[in-house]
Amino acid sequence: GGAVARGIEMDTGSTGIVVPLSAIGEYTVAQNPPDYTPSYSSSGNSYTGQWVETVVTVIDANGNSFTTPTPILVFGVTYPAGSPEADGTSSGVSMMGVSTRFPGSDGFNPFLNHPNIVNGTFRSGYILSQEGVQFGYSEQDIASFKVYPTIVLPQTGTAPPTRTAQAQVTLTPLATSGLETYTETTPFLMDTGI
């Protein structure tokens, strides 16, 4: 949107960019905004603001960048007057969620709006590793990955439907504890802030 570049935390457990509205340059208010407000289960933080549409430029640590070819949805957080964020003594939230767990949320995900994904040059997806983010991967690149089926959990409250894999967890107590082994199959969220 033409604003000053800012550091942002890449989050694999959420989808979409959440930054202070004042940090977004040019934007238009979203005409059909999503029916939910971003929140983070790990911290318990939730934010007040509005969904806007803006062109986004993502720059990596080496100065490589891409700009979304069209505006994408971004949540602009508004802070109350007198708060450290409103008076500029705190930079406020800076999250870039790159999860693909929400069906219908590709319009929020800056990585899925990479110009070469949008125009079909690259596959729709990316690989996150210790070396960084890889766009334009091949069958050979993903051959070493294990693929697990996903299911879509229905919408609950204001949270959108969620696409997730299942994980089985087994807790085995010490033999002398008198407790029984506990096994549960549950939705699994691969979530890391980078």
N, C-alpha and C positions, 0 to 999 in steps of 0.2 A: 503493500500500500504506500510505499514511499517514505515510511518513517525511518528513524534512526535504528540501525541494527542493534539487537539485544541478545544476550545469552539466553538460552532456553534449555530446559531439561527434556530430553527425549524419554517418553514413557510408553512401554509396551503394553500396559494394562488399560489404557484409555484411548479414545479416538478424538482427534481434533486439537486445535490450538486454543489455549486459554491464556490471555494476557490482559493487562489493563486496557480499557478502551482508549485511554489517553496515549497509549503506546502505538496505536494503530494509525497509520497515515490516512490516506484516502480510503473511504469505505462507503457502502450503502447499507442501510438497515435491511436485514433479510425480510423478504415479503412473506415467506412460508417457513418460519424458523422451526427447528425441532421442538418437540413438546417435552423437553427436559432441560434441567440446569446441571452443568457439570459438577461432579463431586468426586472425591477420592476416598475410597474405603480405607486405604492404609493410614491416612492422616486424619480422616474425618472432616477434612475441609470441604466446604461448598461455597459457591460464589453467587453474587447477584450481579446482573448485567444484562446484556442483550446480544443476540446473534446478529452478526454483520457479514457482509460479503466483501472480500478484498483479495487482491492479487498478493501472493506470498512468495518471497525469495528465501530459500534455504541455503545457508553457506556453511561448509564444513570447516574443520580446524585447519585444513590446508589451503583454504581460500576458494575451493571448488564450489560452484553454486548452480542452482537451477531456479527458475521462476515459473510458477504455475501459469499455464497459458490463458486461463480464465479465472475470475474470482472464485474463491472457495469460502465455505462457512468458517467463521472464527468467532469464538465467544469473547466479547469485550467486557471485562469486569469493571464495574463502577464501585468506587469506594466512597464512604461517607465523608463529608467535609470535615476537616480537622484530623483525619486519620493520617498516619505516617505515609501511606501510599498516596493519598490525595495531596499532601503538602510536599511530596517529592523526597522525603527523607528515607523512604523504603521503595524499592523498585516494584514490589508486588509480585503476584504469581506470574510464572513463565513456564508453561507446560506445552509440550508438543506430543500429543498422543498419536501413536502410529499403529495401534492395534487394529486388527481386522475382525474383531469379535462381534461387532454390531452390524447385522445385516442392514443394507441400505445406507451405510454411513461412509461410503467411499468419497462422497463430496466433502467430508470433513477432514479426511486423511491427506495431509500434504504430500506424503510419499506416493500415494496412488494417483496423485495429480501431477506427477513428474511429466514434463512434456513428451518424453519418449514412451511413456506408458499410455498417455492419452492418445497419441497418434498411432499407436500400435507397433512401433519399432521394438519396444521391450515388452516382455510378458507383464501381466498385471500382478506385480508382487516384488519382493525384495528380500535380501538375506541380511540379517544383522549378525555381526561377529565381532571379535575383539579388534579386528582390523578396521571396522567401520560398517558402512551400509553399501551393499552391492545391488545396483540396479542392472537390468539386462542380463539376468542369469540364464544359463543353458540347462538342458537335461543333465549333462555331465556334472554341473555345479551342484545339483540337488540330489544326485544319485546316492550320496552317502547319508542323506537324511532319512529318518524313519517317518513315515506319514501315518497319522492317526485320523480316523473318521471324526467328524464333528456332528453335533446336534444343535438345534436351535431351541433355546429355552424361551418360553413365552414372556411377554412384557409383564412386569410386576410393578404396581404403583406407577410412578412416573419414569422408572428406568425402562429403557428400550429393550426389545428382545435381544438375547445374547447368543452368539454362536460360540460353542465351546467344545473342547475334548473332554472325555471322562477320564478320571484317574482313580485307581484303587489304592487305598491307604490301609495298611495293616499295622496294628500296634500289638507287639508281643511282650507281655509283662514277664518279669523274672519268675522262674518256676516256683520260687518260695513265696510269692506274693499272694497266692490264692485267687488272683484275678484271671479272667478268661481273655483269650486273644480277641481283639476287636478288629473287624474288617468293614470298611465302608467304601462304596463307589460314589464319587461325587464330581460335580463340575470342576474343571481345572483351569486356572488362569495363570499363564506364564506372564509375570509382571515384574518388570525391572525399570527403574529410572536410571538413565545413562547421562 
